[in-house]
Amino acid sequence: MTVKDIMNKAVVLGACTQSNKATDWKSLAWLFFSPQGREFCRNKNYPSLDMFRQMKGHVENYGVHIEDEVKLTNEDIAVIAGTAELTYNGTDKAYKIILMHGGHARITIGNYAVVRIENISGNYEIINDGTGKVLL
């Protein structure tokens, strides 16, 4: 499966034709993390888990983890059918977490960090020191 195949199917499902600007794995991942991309994927439950499996090996460097177990600090991440232990601290930026196809995250947040969670058929638990902000 290629980026072009993924984008062509997305356009058929109603994605904006501007999405065709995604021409490589990096730009595809960037699109996935964008507000419009997250909304489209949530509304259409797209890409399927099988499609994600075909992307494995191409998108991990860009924060999309498919059926992996990961442990990260202060990183944007998509957890696709895997598990993650995530820690967020500080005010450098608002971080994004996407959970899809049963992805699970244990999220520790503190020191005024801000985290946006896009839960598309996943689950999570939050441990907050009382200073962190979680946007759902």
Phi, psi and omega per residue, in radians:
M1 nan 2.397 -3.136
T2 -1.933 2.914 3.069
V3 -1.023 -0.709 -3.138
K4 -1.075 -0.742 3.105
D5 -1.039 -0.783 -3.127
I6 -1.094 -0.793 -3.098
M7 -1.209 -0.671 3.112
N8 -1.073 -0.736 3.101
K9 -1.149 -0.653 3.123
A10 -1.119 -0.727 3.130
V11 -1.117 -0.697 3.083
V12 -1.044 -0.614 3.131
L13 -1.382 -0.084 3.083
G14 1.960 0.174 3.090
A15 -1.162 2.627 3.102
C16 -1.025 2.418 3.138
T17 -1.103 -0.345 3.068
Q18 -1.141 -0.325 3.136
S19 -1.138 -0.329 3.115
N20 -1.137 -0.098 3.057
K21 -1.222 -0.238 3.048
A22 -1.321 1.917 -3.046
T23 -2.047 -0.152 3.116
D24 -2.495 3.050 -3.065
W25 -1.099 -0.645 -3.137
K26 -1.122 -0.813 -3.128
S27 -1.226 -0.530 3.061
L28 -1.132 -0.775 3.106
A29 -1.118 -0.722 3.110
W30 -1.024 -0.770 3.131
L31 -1.092 -0.707 3.125
F32 -1.042 -0.693 -3.121
F33 -1.417 -0.227 -3.130
S34 -1.207 2.735 3.124
P35 -0.990 -0.747 -3.132
Q36 -1.192 -0.673 3.117
G37 -1.145 -0.781 3.107
R38 -1.065 -0.739 -3.141
E39 -1.114 -0.798 3.137
F40 -1.066 -0.836 -3.109
C41 -1.112 -0.674 3.096
R42 -1.136 -0.840 -3.068
N43 -1.182 -0.579 -3.075
K44 -1.817 -0.049 -3.043
N45 0.847 0.865 -3.046
Y46 -2.184 2.458 -0.039
P47 -1.317 2.800 3.101
S48 -1.236 2.871 3.100
L49 -1.071 -0.671 3.103
D50 -1.072 -0.715 3.107
M51 -1.125 -0.749 3.099
F52 -1.040 -0.726 3.131
R53 -1.020 -0.618 3.110
Q54 -1.266 -0.358 3.099
M55 -1.481 -0.289 -3.079
K56 -0.930 2.374 -3.089
G57 1.672 -0.276 -3.127
H58 -1.880 -0.478 -2.946
V59 -2.010 -0.096 -3.101
E60 -1.067 -0.659 3.130
N61 -1.118 -0.240 -3.125
Y62 -1.908 0.272 3.004
G63 1.656 0.062 -3.136
V64 -1.800 1.930 -3.060
H65 -1.921 2.125 -3.013
I66 -1.951 2.038 3.122
E67 0.903 0.702 3.112
D68 -1.955 2.865 2.901
E69 -1.934 2.060 -3.085
V70 -2.230 2.707 3.070
K71 -2.348 1.999 -3.050
L72 -2.368 2.737 3.058
T73 -2.205 2.273 3.057
N74 0.895 0.935 3.116
E75 -2.342 2.468 2.906
D76 -1.202 2.501 -3.084
I77 -2.682 2.559 2.908
A78 -2.024 2.205 3.133
V79 -1.901 1.875 -3.090
I80 -1.883 1.880 3.085
A81 0.962 0.517 3.104
G82 -2.310 -2.851 3.119
T83 -2.284 2.622 3.135
A84 -2.511 2.490 2.974
E85 -1.955 1.969 -2.978
L86 -2.090 2.451 3.107
T87 -2.249 2.332 3.131
Y88 -2.284 2.241 3.125
N89 -2.462 2.491 2.995
G90 1.608 3.064 -2.990
T91 -1.984 0.434 -3.101
D92 -1.059 -0.695 -3.129
K93 -2.909 3.006 2.992
A94 -1.574 2.126 -3.065
Y95 -1.575 2.681 -3.141
K96 -2.028 2.371 3.037
I97 -2.222 2.199 3.060
I98 -2.004 2.237 3.090
L99 -2.045 2.208 -3.054
M100 -2.558 2.622 3.071
H101 0.952 0.784 3.075
G102 1.463 0.179 3.086
G103 -1.038 2.467 -3.135
H104 -2.179 2.394 3.101
A105 -2.323 2.398 2.953
R106 -1.828 1.999 -2.957
I107 -1.989 2.060 3.045
T108 -1.823 2.160 -3.055
I109 -2.278 2.421 3.137
G110 -2.921 -3.071 3.112
N111 0.896 0.743 3.027
Y112 1.195 0.346 3.085
A113 -1.178 2.673 3.085
V114 -2.117 2.254 -3.108
V115 -2.292 2.281 3.035
R116 -1.819 2.201 3.136
I117 -1.906 2.161 3.024
E118 -1.882 1.772 -3.065
N119 -1.690 1.792 3.116
I120 -1.941 1.515 3.125
S121 1.085 0.754 3.027
G122 -2.222 -2.859 3.044
N123 -2.676 2.805 -3.058
Y124 -2.718 2.815 2.956
E125 -2.282 2.553 -3.085
I126 -2.110 2.317 3.005
I127 -2.055 1.937 -3.036
N128 -2.090 2.285 3.122
D129 -1.308 0.036 3.123
G130 1.745 -0.202 3.136
T131 -1.831 -0.322 -3.107
G132 -1.327 2.745 3.130
K133 -2.142 2.209 3.119
V134 -1.967 2.196 3.108
L135 -1.866 2.236 -3.129
L136 -1.958 nan nan
